[in-house]
Amino acid sequence: MKPLRQFIEEDENIKPYRFAVIYSDPKDVGDDSDEETEPMALKMLSFGKELGLTGFKAQINETYVVKKDNKLFLYDKEDKEFLLDENTIVFNRSKSNDHPSWQNIYREITLNNIKNVNSMQTHDICFDKFRTYLTLKQENIKQPKTEIVNDLSKIVDVHKRVGGKYPVILKTILGTGGVGVLKVQDEGQLLSSAQIIEKLGPDRGLILQEFIPMKYDIRVMVVGGDIMGAMKRPVAEGDFRTNVHQGSEPEKIEITELERDVVLDVVKAINGDWVGIDLIPSADREKIPPHLLEVNSQPGHVGYDSVHGGSILKDVLKKFKNREYWT
């Protein structure tokens, strides 16, 4: 049994806070669900009220921050203000990396010692798939072989560096929801696909990635360093992707101790407060580590909620009532 003093200390750590959720305009999300925009923000405000928390919402392209009388305030489209202080968490659920001005809103908030979930450091790592790969490679996390494509005339050489086999995965460096990911069957398709993507979106960048056959992947939701749950996402019918937005029908799954260790190593490497870790399970999940497929710093809640019941949004708000998770 815990000593009384420990119970008292834990109780002191658990107390109400104020929060702001910043989200994207539906027209800006493109490859994501509309449920991750204002409907998500409204749900967070409703859950916050149930938990005794004061909430505020603002759309990223309409919000701004102002410092006055040595206090920082967040404003929405109607110029309503919300004080940001040491008792406030800002939940970044917006596509903040799309514009420097949006990024700098969060940087200013961070410079004023306001808690961001997740930090721009974490978003910067996860937003860029090749940066994610390099960061986790430094930590010896098992991943599909991945190479950046800078010169389309050398793409065949790049293909050799990731193993020289087909099929191979061609990805844009930037992109979510499975959009910008192609399974390429031969050299001709590789060249033509890369040329089309480069023509349509040269600013998104390209990488080639070793193809790892799978029947499903595993999305693990982690909040405050604690694994909240996982879902098995079968490959969508007629596709090779497992994203819920692409038609995959998820189901609940228990991860192994080995998978758990990998997930926690990834979270530590990216310093994530609320992330979704995607794994390609090995043939022997108990003995062989999985491949790390992707890290999401703004993981969707719809598919996860449908599998686990309840709401991850409410669970997140509840979790951060414990101030230990703020650090």
TAGI-V476297 format. One record per pair of residues at least 12 apart in sequence whose ideal C-beta (glycine too) atoms are under 6 Angstrom apart, sorted by the first residue. I is the first residue (numbers start at 1). J is the second residue. D is the distance in Angstrom with one decimal. If there is no record, write none. Layout:
i: (I,I)
j: (J,J)
d: (D,D)
//
This chain:
i: (13,13,13,14,14,16,16,17,18,18,18,19,19,20,20,20,20,21,21,21,21,21,22,22,22,22,23,23,23,23,24,24,24,24,25,25,28,31,31,31,32,32,33,35,36,41,43,44,47,47,47,48,51,51,56,58,60,60,62,65,65,72,72,84,88,89,89,89,90,90,90,91,92,92,93,97,106,107,115,117,117,118,118,118,122,122,122,122,123,125,126,126,128,129,130,130,130,132,133,135,136,136,139,141,142,142,143,143,144,144,144,144,145,145,145,146,146,147,147,147,148,149,149,152,155,158,159,162,162,163,166,166,167,167,167,167,168,168,168,169,169,170,170,170,170,171,172,173,173,174,177,177,178,178,178,183,212,212,214,216,216,216,217,217,217,217,217,218,218,218,218,219,219,219,219,220,220,221,221,222,222,223,223,223,224,224,229,230,230,231,231,231,232,232,233,233,234,236,244,250,250,252,256,256,258,259,262,263,274,275,276,276,277,278,278,280,301)
j: (322,323,324,321,322,52,53,87,54,87,88,55,89,56,74,82,90,41,44,57,91,93,58,60,92,94,37,41,93,94,37,60,94,95,59,61,95,176,177,179,176,177,302,302,300,57,313,313,313,314,317,317,317,318,82,76,94,102,77,105,108,84,112,114,114,115,117,320,109,114,116,117,106,116,298,127,120,120,326,273,274,272,273,297,270,271,272,297,297,270,295,297,173,173,148,173,207,295,146,269,269,292,269,292,289,291,291,292,209,210,212,291,162,163,210,207,209,161,162,208,207,206,208,194,194,208,208,208,210,210,185,186,183,184,185,211,184,208,211,209,211,182,184,193,208,207,204,205,207,204,243,245,241,243,246,240,280,291,280,232,233,234,233,242,278,280,293,230,232,279,281,231,233,276,278,263,277,276,304,267,275,274,316,319,319,325,308,253,255,250,304,307,251,253,248,250,248,248,303,303,307,307,285,286,289,290,289,277,316,297,296,299,295,293,294,293,313)
d: (5.3,4.6,5.4,5.2,5.0,4.8,5.5,5.3,4.6,5.7,4.7,5.3,4.6,4.5,5.4,5.6,5.0,4.8,4.9,5.2,4.4,5.8,5.4,5.3,6.0,4.9,5.2,4.8,4.8,5.4,5.6,5.7,4.7,4.8,5.6,5.8,5.9,5.7,4.1,3.7,5.9,5.1,5.9,5.0,5.7,4.1,5.4,5.2,5.8,4.0,5.5,5.6,5.7,5.9,3.9,4.1,3.7,5.2,4.0,6.0,5.6,4.5,4.8,4.8,5.8,4.7,5.8,5.9,5.6,5.9,5.1,5.2,5.9,5.8,5.8,4.3,4.8,5.9,5.4,4.4,5.4,5.7,5.1,4.8,5.3,5.6,5.1,5.2,4.9,5.0,4.9,3.9,5.7,5.1,5.3,5.3,5.3,5.5,4.7,6.0,5.8,6.0,4.6,5.0,5.1,5.4,5.9,5.0,5.0,4.1,5.3,5.7,4.4,5.9,4.1,5.7,4.7,5.0,5.3,5.3,5.4,4.0,5.9,5.5,5.6,5.3,5.9,5.2,5.0,5.3,5.6,5.6,5.1,6.0,5.3,4.7,5.3,5.9,5.4,4.2,5.3,4.5,5.1,5.7,6.0,5.2,4.1,3.4,5.8,4.6,5.5,4.3,4.2,3.6,4.6,4.7,5.1,5.5,5.0,5.1,5.8,4.5,5.4,4.6,5.4,5.5,5.8,5.5,5.9,4.6,5.8,5.2,5.8,5.4,5.5,5.0,4.5,5.7,5.8,5.2,5.4,5.0,5.4,5.1,5.3,3.5,5.1,5.2,5.0,4.2,6.0,4.6,5.1,4.0,4.6,4.8,5.8,4.6,3.6,4.9,5.1,4.9,4.8,5.4,5.7,5.5,5.7,4.9,5.8,5.7,4.0,2.9,5.9,4.2,4.3,5.2,5.6)
//
